[in-house]
Amino acid sequence: MVVESMNGFLRIALELARVPSNDIADLEKNLPAMARLCKLAKQLEPIITRNQAMIEAMDPDIKRALSVVKEAWPDIVAVTPTVQEFVTWINS
């Protein structure tokens, strides 16, 4: 399921709730990515469920990896808009 544009009723509800128009536009722009993430999460669910014991055994390693992600997170956030603009430019 590819989501190309926002449901009109949702747009009206957001406008009535005084959500800034730029936030609504950002939300609509990100709908395809959100749909892809939901689809991938559904694919991952049975895999994660099947491997729950192994995942729990990996807890110490996951915690160490998480600390690396936390350290990198500010840089990821900083470069994401530039990467998004670059991807948009490439696709244009």
C-alpha positions as CSV (number, residue, x, y, z in Angstrom):
1,M,0.0,0.0,0.0
2,V,1.6,3.2,-1.2
3,V,0.3,6.4,0.5
4,E,0.7,9.3,-2.0
5,S,-1.3,12.0,-0.3
6,M,-3.1,12.7,3.0
7,N,-6.8,11.9,3.5
8,G,-8.8,15.1,3.1
9,F,-10.7,14.6,6.3
10,L,-7.4,14.3,8.2
11,R,-6.0,17.5,6.6
12,I,-9.2,19.4,7.7
13,A,-8.9,18.0,11.2
14,L,-5.3,19.0,11.5
15,E,-6.1,22.5,10.2
16,L,-9.0,22.8,12.6
17,A,-6.6,21.7,15.4
18,R,-4.4,24.6,14.2
19,V,-1.5,22.4,13.3
20,P,0.9,24.7,11.3
21,S,0.6,24.2,7.5
22,N,4.3,23.5,7.2
23,D,3.9,20.6,9.8
24,I,1.0,19.2,7.8
25,A,3.1,19.5,4.6
26,D,6.0,17.7,6.3
27,L,3.7,14.9,7.5
28,E,2.2,14.5,4.0
29,K,5.7,14.4,2.5
30,N,6.7,11.6,4.9
31,L,3.6,9.5,4.4
32,P,5.3,7.2,1.8
33,A,8.2,6.5,4.2
34,M,5.9,5.9,7.1
35,A,4.0,3.4,5.0
36,R,7.2,1.6,4.0
37,L,8.3,1.5,7.7
38,C,5.0,0.0,8.7
39,K,5.2,-2.6,6.0
40,L,8.8,-3.5,7.1
41,A,7.8,-3.7,10.7
42,K,5.1,-6.2,9.9
43,Q,7.7,-8.3,8.1
44,L,10.0,-8.1,11.1
45,E,7.4,-9.0,13.7
46,P,7.4,-12.8,13.1
47,I,11.1,-12.9,12.8
48,I,11.6,-11.1,16.1
49,T,9.0,-13.2,17.8
50,R,10.7,-16.5,16.6
51,N,14.1,-15.3,17.8
52,Q,13.1,-13.7,21.1
53,A,15.3,-15.9,23.2
54,M,18.3,-15.2,21.1
55,I,17.6,-11.5,21.1
56,E,17.4,-11.6,24.9
57,A,20.7,-13.4,25.1
58,M,22.2,-10.6,23.0
59,D,21.0,-8.0,25.5
60,P,24.5,-7.0,26.6
61,D,25.7,-6.6,23.1
62,I,22.6,-4.7,22.1
63,K,23.2,-2.3,25.1
64,R,26.8,-1.7,23.8
65,A,25.5,-1.1,20.3
66,L,22.9,1.3,21.6
67,S,25.5,3.4,23.3
68,V,27.2,3.7,19.9
69,V,23.9,4.8,18.3
70,K,23.3,7.3,21.1
71,E,26.8,8.8,20.4
72,A,26.1,9.0,16.7
73,W,22.5,10.2,17.0
74,P,23.2,14.0,17.0
75,D,25.2,13.6,13.8
76,I,22.5,11.5,12.2
77,V,19.9,14.1,13.0
78,A,22.2,16.9,11.8
79,V,22.9,15.3,8.4
80,T,19.4,13.9,7.7
81,P,17.9,17.0,6.2
82,T,20.9,17.4,3.8
83,V,20.6,13.7,2.8
84,Q,16.9,14.1,2.3
85,E,17.5,17.2,0.0
86,F,20.2,15.3,-1.8
87,V,17.9,12.3,-2.4
88,T,15.2,14.6,-3.6
89,W,17.6,16.3,-6.0
90,I,18.8,12.9,-7.3
91,N,15.2,11.8,-7.9
92,S,14.3,15.0,-9.7
